[in-house]
């Protein structure tokens, strides 16, 4: 199979969004990306990221590609888990303390920082509405983050999300309390759960 055909197949397999890293990992030379971009067969979104004109731009996936450490959290995670119907205008992502997130300064992203040892607590993978996998905190960690950052969140959003979670069959209150203990908000979380249960 020639390199160009292999690249076109790879772009199709990745639903129209491809990175230079993915192309090179498949054994295709990066010059073919440049050739396709010059011919208008793909668009260069940013350094090392290309999109087929036939595909939809998946901003959640795109922002994740640009951040090796970012995990979607807070309101964005609520939306991804179906605990909120409101798609965020500003995406929220958590990174370890010390991570340089300056490359997002012109993007609609709010960055939260946390100690490295707590960064991966509750990390999971979910699919965007376009079917692409992204890193996201699980539902239990997301609720804890909302409580930790409650002064920056809409109270009605927090209460609605907790109520919706507690009414689901998949709730795991002991896991929430475990995370809350690790994150230093156990008493606050217990009082929220007592009121809303």
N, C-alpha and C positions, 0 to 999 in steps of 0.2 A: 504494500500500500504506500503511495507516495505521501510525502510530508503534508502537503496542502490538504489532501483528502482526509488524512488522519486528524488534522487540526479542525476541519469543518465538523467531523464526527464528534470530536471532543467538545466543541462548542455546543452542539446539539444535546449531548449527554448532560452538559452542565446548564441546561435550560437557557442558553444564550449568554450567560455571564461567565467569563473566564479570566484567570490571572496568568501572568507570565510564569509564576511558579508551577501552576498546574500543567501548563504547556510543556515546560522543560522536564517535569517529572514524568510526562508521558513519552519523552524521547523526541519531541518535536523542537526544532530550533526556533528561537524567539523571533528571528527575522521574518518568519511567515506571518506573525501577528502584525508587524509593521506593514508588510505588503498588503494584507487584507484591509488594514486601516486606511492606507493610501488609496485603495480602490473603493473605499466607502462601504465595504462589506461588513465591517464592524466599527464601532465607535470607541475611542479611547476615553474612558471616564475619568481616570486619574492614573498616576504612574503605576504601571503593571496591571491595570484592570481594564478589561474590554467588554463591551456589550454588543450583541447582535441587534440591528435595528428592528428585528421581528420580536424581540423579547421585551418584557417589562423590566424596568429598573427596580430592583428590590433593595431599597435603601437600608433596611435592617441588615441584610446580608453584606451589602457593600461596606457599611461602617464597620462591621465585624472583621472583614478582611483587612481593613486598615488598622486594626488594633489587635495585636497578638495576645494581649492580656485582658481585654475588655469583656465583661459579662453583663448582659442586659439585666436590669434590676428595676426596682420601684414601679412606677406607672407603666413602663414599657413591658416589664415582666408580667404585670397584672393583665395587660392586653393580650400578650402572647399566650397566657394560660386561660384566657376566657373569663377572668374575674372582673373585667371591665369591658364595656362596649365601646368606650371612647378611645379611638386611636390617638396616641400622643402626638402633639405638635412638635414637642421637643423630646427626643429619645433620651433615656437615662441608662447610664452604663457605670459599672463599678470597676475600679482598677486598684491594684495594690499601691499603698503609699510609696511615693518616690517615682512612680511611673510618669513619664513625660507625655501628657496628652495635648501638647501644644498644636499638633497637626489637626486637631478638631476645632480650633478656635473660630473658624468661619462656618462651622456646621451646626445644625440644630440639635446639639448633644449637650446634655448636662452630665458632668463627670462627678462621681462620688469616689472618695478614697477610703480605703480600709487597710488595717494591718495585714501584711502578707500572710500570716498564719490563719487569718479568717477569710481571706479572699476566695478560696475555693469551696468553702463550706456551703453545701446545698447546690453546687454547680450541676446543671443538667443540660440537655440538648432538646430544643423544640424546633418545630418547623414554622417558617414565616407563612404568610398567606399565599406566597408563591411556591411553597413546597421546598424551600432551601433550609438546611439545618443551621441554627445559630446557638451560641452559648447563652444560657439564661439561668437565673437562679430558680430553684424549684418553688412551688407555691408557698411552702412553709417558710423558707428563707425570705421570700418576697414580702410576706406579711410582717416578718420581724424587721426588715429594712424600712417598711412604711412606718412602723412604730418608732424605730430609732431616729428617723428623719421627720417625725410627725409635725414639727414646727414649719417644715417646708412643703407639707402636703395639705391638700384640702381634706378637712376632717370628715366630710360626708363621703368622700371617695374611700378613705381608710375604713370607716364603719361599714359601708356597703360591701367592700371587698371581703372584710372579715365575716360578715353575716352570710354572704354568698358561699364562702369557703366552708363555714360551719354547717351549712345546710346540705353540702354535697356528701355523697356516699364515700368519697375517697379521702375524707378529712383524716388527719393524723395529728391530734392535739398533743400527744406526747412528743412528737418530733418538733413541733413548734416550740414547746417548752424547753426541749433540749437545746435547740438553736438559740432561743432567747437567753438561756443561761450562759452559753458560750459568748454571746454578744453583749452581755451585761445589762439586759433589759427584762429579766425574769419577772420581777415584781410588777412592772408596768404592764407587761403582756398578760400576766395573770389577772390583773384588774380589768383589762379590756375584755378578756375571755369571760370573766364572771358576769360582766354587764351584758355582753352580747349573746351568751349561750342560752 
